[in-house]
Amino acid sequence: MNMNATILGQTIAFILFVWFCMKFVWPPIMAAIESRQKEIAEGLSSAERAKKDLALAQNNATEQLKEAKLQSAQIVEQANKRKAQIIEDATREAQAEREKILAQAQSEVEAERNRVKEELRKQIAALALVGAEKILERQIDAAANSDIVEKVVAEL
């Protein structure tokens, strides 16, 4: 009976051990396993969200890059238009200045021409008087005959 008692004692000890494990050891182990499973599931979910966020960020970056390229092309186009406008304005202003300078030069040339003509008329009139004096061998009174001299000058 000793053997049966030993087996019975071992069986009771084993049952008590199993009961003790089921009551005090097993719940914390199961809680730790469930917690770990939950953490892993959350980690996988976070990884999936991060993957989606990364794809969205890449798409946004691509769109922003396209917009930036479009904006830079528009800025370059506007700058080229502005450059052309500035060149056109400068050309127009230079042309107006050129015409103004030419008109002023022509006016000065015309004034000089008129001055030279007047000077030549006076010189011709003086030569005509000298010639007339020589021909008539007498001196013509310029003051007395100033109206005649003026007519001669005007006709020249």
Sequence and secondary structure as in RCSB ss.txt:
>XXXX:A:sequence
MNMNATILGQTIAFILFVWFCMKFVWPPIMAAIESRQKEIAEGLSSAERAKKDLALAQNNATEQLKEAKLQSAQI
VEQANKRKAQIIEDATREAQAEREKILAQAQSEVEAERNRVKEELRKQIAALALVGAEKILERQIDAAANSDIVE
KVVAEL
>XXXX:A:secstr
 HHHHHHHHHHHHHHHHHHHIIIIIHHHHHHHHHHHHHHHHHHHHHHHHHHHHHHHHHHHHHHHHHHHHHHHHHH
HHHHHHHHHHHHHHHHHHHHHHHHHHHHHHHHHHHHHHHHHHHHHHHHHHHHHHHHHHHHHTS   TTTTHHHHH
HHHHH 
